[in-house]
Amino acid sequence: MKNLIDMLMAAAATDRQLTLITGKGEEEQLSYRQLYQDARCLLSRLQQAGLQPGNELILQFQSDIYFIKIFWACVIGGIIPVPVTFGVGETVVMKIANIWRSLSHPYLATDFPDYASRMEQVVASHPVKERILVLKPTDISGPTAAPVSVLPEQIAFLQFSSGSTGVPKGVMNTHEGILQNLVDMARCFGLRKEDRFMGWMPLTHDMGMLFFHMLPLYLHASHYLIPPILFLTYPALWVESMARHRVTVSGSPNFGYKYVSETELPAVLSPDALQSVRILLNSAEPISIEVCQRFQAALAPAGLPPHVIRPAYGLAEATLGVAAQASQGPIQMHRLLRDHLNIGDNVVYATDDDTQSVSFVDLGACATATAVCIMNTEGAVLPDNTIGLIKIKGVAVTGGYYNLPESRRQITQDDGWLNTGDLGFMQDGRLTITGRHKEMIIIQGQNFYPNDLDMVAAELEWTKDRAAVACGIHNNVLHTDEVFFFVAYEGKMQPFIALMNSLRRHVSTRTGVKVSRVIPVKQIPKTTSGKVQRFKLREDYLAGLHQEALTKLAEALSDLEPAGEGVPVTAIEQTLAKVCAKALQLEGTLNIKDNFFDLGCTSLTIKTIRGMLEMDCNIVLDETVFYRYPNVKALGRYIREGQAGAADDKKMDRKAILEEARQRMKIKRQ
């Protein structure tokens, strides 16, 4: 097997299939044989449109099945697919525009008819319209094209970083690098063709694409996929589906385990419902042993075997995996003194009751052909139990970023070792991550850079007079990083609230990142050379030194509690306010005139709100509606206005309101 084309053709010769779970009891099957046939049909369509081997094709698809088919059409045709999470909001379109400009000969394929007009608004200097292909189900018919010949070292697909600003960074995933990682993952976990895989991670994420889609193809194993929006809306569906299909291999980033453990699980699960599960991967973000333990305990009554959660470490630059706990057993943990975690420090173990300690999960041994080394900032190799930079090397490690030749020199120093930016230590061949050297922020498996967010904030006019600095702070309750902004400000809090809201809205719109807190500080700490000391801002916050300012801000915000026209009155407003407040993780009552994006709404939040409305109220709203009607009052009016002469909805019950809404929107009927 020399490349992914050989892998797909071998899978197509089996009777195995992919199943897309589209709802409770709703599924769509696609055999590997049909996948290969449909990919050949779509390749013919792409070639007719003028695409040639080496051209790049950005993928923007609402349908996961169509996404998979067009992805493989690119692969077998030597066209470079560029998967990007679908969206029509400004955040996604701006990100795609930046990616478009970084490519050599870009095209875009979509199943959304109006995408060309959205792109033309932001990519004026490039020929866009004639290179955007709007594909329909009827395109999967007619003539087929033969696979082309590709070399193992050629690029199979590009994985771009999460940021929507600055220079996009496309990780180059080669055929040989992917195959090497798939072989390593299968060997590490003892995977086989009899396994049944299930994943809900986006196929635009390396964990979703490689571990939960390509790996079962390589093994000739069946696999099941749940769209992320469906999981976020109804997390219990993941558990129910694992039970129904007797899944043996699944997984999630840490936040997914927390999400499920806090969900009311169906009582109908039998005591042996999950006894087939043998591996649950936990990767893509920092791991909490407490979350893992709560998840195990919550599902133990349904027969989930003990110790099936396997911590792992990977990154896009390594194709996928680097280290993992290969065998079933308790998750190992290191409790260390927090003041001995700098580069070059020897780790110092602490007792369980030491208030100056912090715990880290042991990620297991190096699970792949990718070599791992711990070094100091000068490139010297450090011994076991010494904190240092984690560096990697191997055939699966990217040689640089796409169309950025200087990046190879920047990221691969010290005789070809790639600096991951993570800090950690080795102990008897096992890896533990303790932090990040360059302050990267990880939210739900996505990476964001504080400097990137600083530049976005600097676009606001008022930041010319006062600095606004981003900082990632780990929330030990939610077990995820959060984005904080510290703003140099002295004065009354009422004017500051306006600045805070404008910052939240601007950052959310430009990057898709929710800003959890905006904190006024007297000054931004800097080094003698003028560099911002983010660690000082973080330490001061954790030490409670900003509590006085936060108290004053909370008092000012309490004076703005919704009153009069800000209070939800109608039934539909009350429903929308409740759903939106839950999705936005707000405390108290939502003012129906508050702009969603001032409150930290992101594209992911919109997907969550849409899903909650669909599941709970049978209302399906297009994503663009939230940008046209960005508060509860406007959105409620949009829903109401479908039926001329309708009675005042203050007097209408929920059934009547939904019946009226059917005149305006497509309603999914049970």
N, C-alpha and C positions, 0 to 999 in steps of 0.2 A: 504494500500500500504506500504509494508515493505522495499522494495529495488528497485533498478533501473530495475531489471528483471521484477518485477510486473508492473512497469511503462511502459516499452516497450510492454509487452504483452497486456496491456489495450489499448495502442495506436494502436496496430496492429488489434484490433477488430473494429476500426473505418474506415471510408472511406477517411481519410485525407492523405496528401502526402507531401513529400519534393521535391522541384524543384531546380535543380542546373542550374544556368544561365552560359552557357559556351561561350557566345558571343552575339553580337547584333542580337536578334531574334532567338538565338539558345539556347535550353533548354533540360534538361534531367530530367524526372520525376521518382520518386521512392516512391511508396506507403509505408505506415508504415507496412502494412501487408507483402509486399514483402521484406522490410528491415529485418523484423523478420525472415522470411523464409531463406533469403540469409545468415543471421548471423548464423543460425543453421547449414547450409551447411558448412560454413567456420569453425565453431567450430569443426565439424567432421574432417575436414582437419587438423586443429591444433592438435587435439587429436591423429590422425594417425601419426603426426610428433613427438609425444612424450610429448607435453605440458600437464601439469597437473594444477589443481587449485593451486594458490599461486605462480606459475612461472610468471616472468615478460616478457612482449613482447614489445620491442621498435618498434614503427610504423614509417616507412619511405615510404610514398606513394606519387607519383605524382598525382594520381587520387583522388579527394576529395570523390567521391562516394565510391570507394574501401576502402578508409580510414575509412569512416563512418561504412561500413559493417564489417570490421575487428575489429574496436573498439567495436562494440556491440557483435561480436562473443566472444571477450575476456570477456566482462562483464557477459554475460549469462553463460559462462563457468567457472567463478571464476578465470580466468587468469587476471593478472594485466596489463592493457595496459599502455604504456609509450609514449604518443604522443610527437614527436619532429618534428619541421619544416623540410621538405625534402630538401636535398642538397647533392651534391657529392664533393663540394669544401673542402679544408683543414679545414676551420672554423667549418663547421657542423660535419665533420667526427671526428675531435678532440673532439668536445663536446659530441658526441655519445660515443666515446671511454671512456671518463671520466664517463659518465653515466653508461655504461656497467660494468665498474669496481666497481661501487657502488652498483650494484644489487646482489641479492643472487643467482638466477638461471636464467640468462638472455637468451632470444632469440631475434631475430630481424626478422620482416616481411617486405617485400618490393615488389614493382613491377618494380624495376630497376635491370636488370640481373647481372650487374657487381659489385654489392655492396659488395659482399664477399671479392673480391680482394682489394677494397678500405679499408675495415675494417681490414683485416689481416696485412696491412702495419703499423698500429698504435696500434693494440691490440695483440702483439705477445705472451703474457704470458697466454692468455685464449683460450680455444677451441672455435673458431669463426665460421669457415666455415660450420661445421655440424649443427650449431644452427641458421643459416641464411636461412629463407624460402623465396624463390622467388615465389610469387603467380601470377597466370594468371586468366583471366576471366573464363576459363574452370573449375577452382577450385570451382566456385559457381554452382555446380550441383552435382547430386548423393545423397549419404546418408546424413541424417541430424542427429544432436545430440540434446539430450534433455537438457534444462537448468538445472544447478546444484542448490543446495540449498545454499544460502549465508545469513549471519547474517547482520543486519543493521549496526553494528559497523565495518564490514570488509571494507578493502580498495577497492574502485571502480576503481580508476585510480590514477596515479602519475603525478604531474605537476612540472617539473623541472625548476629551475631558468635559466636566460638567459646566464649567463657567461659560457665561454668555458674553463676556467682555474680554478685551485684550486679544492676544494671538491664540487661536485655537490650537490645541495640541492633539494630533492624531497618532495614537499608538498603532504601529504597523504590525499586524498579526500575520505571520507567514504560514503557509501550508505545513511546513516541517515543524515549526514551533508549536502549532496547535496540535498536530498529531502526537508530538512528543509529550505534551502535557496531558492529553487524553490517555495515552498509554500509562503514564505515571500515576494519574488519578485512579485508573482501573486497578493497577497493581497495589497501590497504597491501601485502598479500601476493600480489596478482594471482590471487586464488582464482576458480575457475570451476566450472560444474556438472559437468564431467568429472572433477573431483577426487574422490578416495575418502578419507574421513576415518576416523581411528581414535583413540579415547581410552579411558583407563582411570580417569581422575579421577572422583571421586564426582559424581553429578548434583546433590548438595546443595551443591557448590562452584561458584562462578561460572565458573571455567575449564571444568569438566566440563559444566555446563548450557549455557552460552552458546557457547563456542568449539567444543566437540565434539558438541553436539546441535542447538542452534538455528541455528548458522551453516550447516551443511549443509542444514538445512530451508530456510533463506532462499535458498540457492544452487540448490536442487533437486538436490543431490548426494547420493550414497549415503554412509551412515556405519555404522561398526562400533563397538560398545561392549564393553569388558571390565570386569566387576565388579571393584572395587578389591581385594577379598579374594582374587580369583583371581590378580591381578597380584602381590600381596604374597607369595602362596604359590608361584607359579610364574612368575617374571618373564620367563623365556624365551618364554612363551606370547605375550607382546606382540610380540617379534621374529618368531616363527614366523607369527603371524597377519598382521603387516604383509607378510611375504613371500607368504603364501598368497593374500591378497586384492589384491596389488599396490597397496598403500596409497600415496597421494601426500602426505597431510598427517596428521601426528600430533604428539605432544608430551608433556611431563611437567614437573613441578617438578624442580629440580636433583637431589634425592635419588633420583628414579627412574632417572636416567641413571647415577648412581653404583651403584645397586642392580643394574642390568642388567650394567654393565661388570665387576662382581665375580662374576657368575654364569657357570657353565659353559654355554656356548651350544651348541645342537645342531650336531653335525658334518655333518648332512645338508643344511644350507643350501648352495645352489649359489652359484657366484661372482657370479651376476647376480640373486640372490634379492631384494635390496633396491634395485635400481637405479631403481625407479619412485619412490622417496621423494625429494621435493624440498623439503619443509619439516618441520622438527621444532621445535616451539615450546618454549622453556625460560623458564618464568615462575613466579610465585607465591611464590618465596623467593629469597634471595641466590644468585647464580650463580657457579660456580667454573669458570674456563677450563680448569683441569687435568682436572676431571671430564668436561667436554665433549670434550677431546682424547682422553682414555682411551676414551670411548664410541665416538668416531669410529674410533679405531684398532682397537677390538675388533670392530667390525662392517664394517670395510673389506674383509676377505676375503669377506664375503657381498654385496659390491657396493654398500654404502652410499656414495653420492656424497660428495665432500668438501664441507665448509662448508655442510651443510644445517641445522645447528642455528642457530636464530634467537633470540637473547636478546630479552626483552620485559619491559615493566613495566606493571602494572595493579593495580587494587584494587577491592573491591566498591563503594566509594563512587563510583567512576567507571563503574559498570556492569560493565566488564571491562578493556579495554585503554586505555593512554595513550601509550606509546612502544614502538617495536620496530625491530629491524634488518630493514628491508623487503627488501633484495636479498641474494642469495646471495654470500657472501664470508667471509674470515677474521673471527673475532670480535676486535674491537678491545679493548685493555686499557690502563688507566692505572696506572702504578706511582708512588705518591705517598709523600711523607714523612708518617708518621703523626702528627707533632706539629703539622701545619698543616691539621687537619681540623675546626676549630671554626667556628661560624657567623661569617661575615665574613672568614675567612682566604682568602687567595689560594692556590690549589693549587700545590705545589712538587713537580716531578717528580724521581724518584730513579733511580739506576742499578740494574741487576738484582741486584747483589751487596750493596746497601745493607741492612744488618740492621734499620734503622729505617724500612723502607718497607713498604707494604701495597698490594696490587693490587685494582683494581675493574674490572668489565666494563662497557664502553660499551653502553648499552641502545638506542642508535639514536635516530632522530628522532621527533618527535611524530607518531604514526601516525593520529590521529583528529581529530575536530572539537573535542576537548577541549583547551583552551589550557593551557599550562604556564608557570609563572613561579617564579623563585628570589627569595625575600625574606628579610630579616633579621627579628628578633623584633619590630621596630617597624613592620613592613609596608612598608619601603622596598625597591624592586626592586634586585637586585644584578647586577653585570655578569658576563659570561662568566668562567669559571675561578675563581669565588668560591663558597665553601661557604655554603649557606643552606637555608632551609625550602622544600620543594617544595610549591607550591600549584597547584590546578587549578580550571578553570571551564568550564562548557559545559552543553548540554542533557542530556547523559548523566550529569552529576554530580548526586548526590542533594542535595535541598534540606534534608535533615535526617533524623533517625531517626523511625521510626513511633511515633506517639502520644507523642512527646517534643518538643513545640513549642519549648521553650527550646533544643533542640539546634541548631536552624537558626542562632541567633545565636552559639552557641559554636563551631560548626565552620566557618561561612562568615563570616569577617571580611574586612577590607580590600577593601571594594567587591565582596563576593560571592565572593571566592576561598576555596576549601576547603583547609584545612591538612591535608595527608596525614600529617603526623607524621614523614615521611622527610626525610633530609638528602641534599644532592647539589649538583651544579653543571651548568651548560650549557656546551657548547663547540661553536660553529658550528651551533647548532640541535639538537645531540645531547645526550641526558640520561645522566648517570651518578649512581647512588645510592651514597652513602658510609656511610650509617648511619641510625639512627633517633633522633629527637629525644627521644621520651618512653619510651625503653627498651622498646618493644614486643618481644616474643619471637616469632619465627616458627619453627614446627616443622611440617615436611611441609606447608607451605602454609597452616597455620592460625595465627591470631594470638592471643596470650595477653598479658595485661598484668600486670607484676610487682605492682602495687598490689592487683589482684584476688587474686593468689596469697597475698600477705601477709595479706589479710583471712581467707582460708581457714585459713592456719596459725594465726591468732589465735584460732580456735575451739577449739584444743587448750588444755586446762587449764594445762599446764606453761609455755605461752608467756606467761602473766601475769607470770612471774618472770624471763623471759629473752626477748629479742627474736629473732624469726626473720624474715629478710629474703630475698626472692627476687631473683634476678639472672639475666639471660640472658647466656650466654657462648658465643661461636661456636667450634665444634669444627672446626679446619682440616683434620682428617683425615677426619671423617665429613661435612664440608661442610654442617653444619646447626647451628642454635642448640640449646643444652642449658639446662635449668633447674637452677640451683644454689641452695641455701639456705645462708645464713650465719647461724649461731646463736651468740648471746653465751653463752659457756660456759667455765668454768675448773674443772678437776677431772680425775678418772680417766676413762679412755675407755670402760670397760665400761658404766657407767651411761649414757653418752652414746649408745651403740649403741641402747639401748632408745628414747631420744628420737628418734634418727634414723629408726628403723623406723616409729615411730608417725607421724612427720611425713610420711614417704614414703607410707604407706598412706592417711592422711587426705587428702592433696592429690590422690593418684591417684583415690581414691573420689569425691571431691567435684568434680573438674575433668576427670579423664581425662588429666592431664599426668603424665608420668614425671619424677621428680626424679632427675637423674643423680648429684648429689653433695650431701651435707650436711656443711658444714665448720664446726668449732668455731673461734670467734675470741674474743679477749679482750674486745673491744667493737665495737659497730657504729658506723662513722664517720658523723657528722652535721654539718650546717652550724650556724652560730651560731643560726639560727632553728629548729633542730630537725629539718630535713629529712634523710632518709637519703641518703648519698652512694653510690649504687650503683656509679657509675663508679669510685670509690676501691676498693670491694671487688673489682671486676673487674680493675682495674689491679694491685692487690696480688697477686691470684691468678696472673695472667699473668706477673708478675715473680718468682713462686716464693716469696713471703713467707709462704705458709701451708704450706710443704712439711714443716716439722717436725711440725705438728699432723696432717697427712695421713699421715705415716709412723707416728706413734703410733697413729692410728686403724686403719691397715692391720695393724699388729702385733696390736692387740686383736681385730680381725676374724679374723685367722689362727688365733687361739686358739679360735675358734668353728667350725672346720672340722667338717663332719658326721662324727659317730662313733656307733657303736652303732646305735640306732634311727633316726638321721638319715641313714644311708647307704642308697641304693637297693639292694634285694636281689633282688626278683622281677624277672622279665623285663619286665613291664609298667611297673614303677616305673623301671627303667633307661631304657626308651624314653621315658616321660613326662619324666623328669628331663633327658634329653638335649634333647628338643624344647623344653621350657620354658626351659631355660638358654640355648638359642640365641635364642629369641624375646625373652627378657628381656635379652639381651646381657650375660650374667653370665660372670665368669671363675671357673674352678675348678668344683668339684662342687656341685650344688644339694642342700641339705638337704631331704629329702622332707617335713619338717614345717614348713618355712618357708612363711608365707602369701604367695601370689603378689603380693598388693597391698602387702605390706611391702617387696617387692622392686621396686616401681615399675610393676606391671602396670596397663595401661590397657585401655579397650575395644578399641583398635586392636591391642594385644598379644594379647588374647583371640581376635580375628579371625584373627591370624597363627597362633596355636597351633592353632586349629580347622582352619585350612586345611592346615597341615603334617600334622596327624593324618589328615585326610581323604585328602590326596594320597599320603602315604607308607604309611599303615596301613589305609586304607579305613574309618576310623572317623569317624562324624559325631556330634558332640556339640552339644546345644543350648547357646546362650550362657549361659543361666541356671545350667547345671550348674557352671560355674566359680565362681559366687557361693555356691552351696550346698556345694561341695567345693573350697575355695580353697588346697589344697596337693597335692603329688604323692601322698602316702600316701592321703588321702581320695579323691582322684580315681581312683587305681588300684583302691581297694577298690570304688568305685562301678562300675567297668568289670567287675571280677571277679564281682560278686555275682549275675550273671544266671543262672547255672546251678547249681542245688542239688546239693550233694554233689560238686562239682568237685574234682579233685586239687589239692594245693598247687602254686601256679603257679611255685614255685621249680624244679619239675621239668618244667614245661611249656615247649614250644617256642613260637615266635612264632605259628605257624599255629594251635596249640591255643588260645592266649590269645585270638586274634581270633575264633575260632569260638565261644568262650564268650561273648565280648562281644556277639555277634549276638543273644543271648537278651535282652540288656538294651537295646540301642540299634538304631536304624535304621542299616543298613550300606549304603553305596552300592556296588553291584556293578558290576564292569567289564563 
